[in-house]
Amino acid sequence: MARIKDAFRGFDPVKVSKLTGAEMEALAQDTRIIRNRLKIQAIAGNARRMLELDKEYKGFRNYLRSKKTYDELTADLRKQFKFLGDMGSYHFLWVVGEKVPDWEKWAATHMGKGR
């Protein structure tokens, strides 16, 4: 994880949003990460979108809490951000301290089985 965090500028959305074409090309050659150009471009674009939502809602957490339900929020996250699926949405919300459904129940309905 430290290698990925280092490659993506400490996960600082301002720095990631400003990645240049040359920097993204260098990341596409960086063995510390998955070297998929579309995903690298999406990460930079997602950082820009995160900053836009932060500004629009006067805080990214305000955006997250503007949705009434977990399902409404995850559906919107998947529309707002590229390469973000069910599992990624769940994990992201859990990591940032937002309310998520019980893992076992969520996994049973979204993955067809528990852990």
C-alpha positions, 0 to 999 in steps of 0.5 A, spaced: 500 500 500 505 504 501 508 503 494 501 505 491 500 511 496 507 514 494 506 513 486 499 517 487 502 523 491 500 520 498 493 520 495 492 527 495 486 529 491 489 536 489 496 533 487 493 527 483 488 531 480 494 535 476 497 529 474 500 531 467 500 526 461 507 525 462 506 523 469 501 518 467 505 515 462 511 514 467 505 511 472 503 506 466 511 504 466 511 504 474 511 496 477 509 499 483 502 499 481 497 496 476 499 499 469 493 500 466 493 507 462 485 508 462 485 506 470 491 511 471 487 517 467 480 515 471 484 516 478 486 523 476 479 524 473 476 521 479 480 526 484 478 532 480 471 530 480 472 529 488 474 536 488 468 539 484 464 535 489 467 538 495 467 545 492 459 544 490 457 541 497 462 545 501 465 539 503 466 532 500 463 529 507 457 533 506 456 530 499 457 523 502 451 525 507 447 528 502 444 521 500 438 518 504 440 511 504 447 507 503 444 504 496 442 511 494 449 513 495 453 508 492 449 508 486 451 516 485 458 514 487 458 509 481 455 515 477 460 520 479 467 516 479 470 511 474 472 504 475 468 504 482 463 498 483 459 495 488 465 492 492 470 499 491 464 503 494 463 499 500 470 499 501 471 506 500 465 508 505 468 503 510 475 506 510 472 514 510 468 512 516 461 512 513 455 508 515 455 501 511 451 495 512 453 489 516 459 486 511 456 479 512 449 481 510 452 485 504 456 480 502 451 475 501 447 479 497 452 483 493 457 477 492 452 471 493 456 469 499 459 471 505 467 472 507 
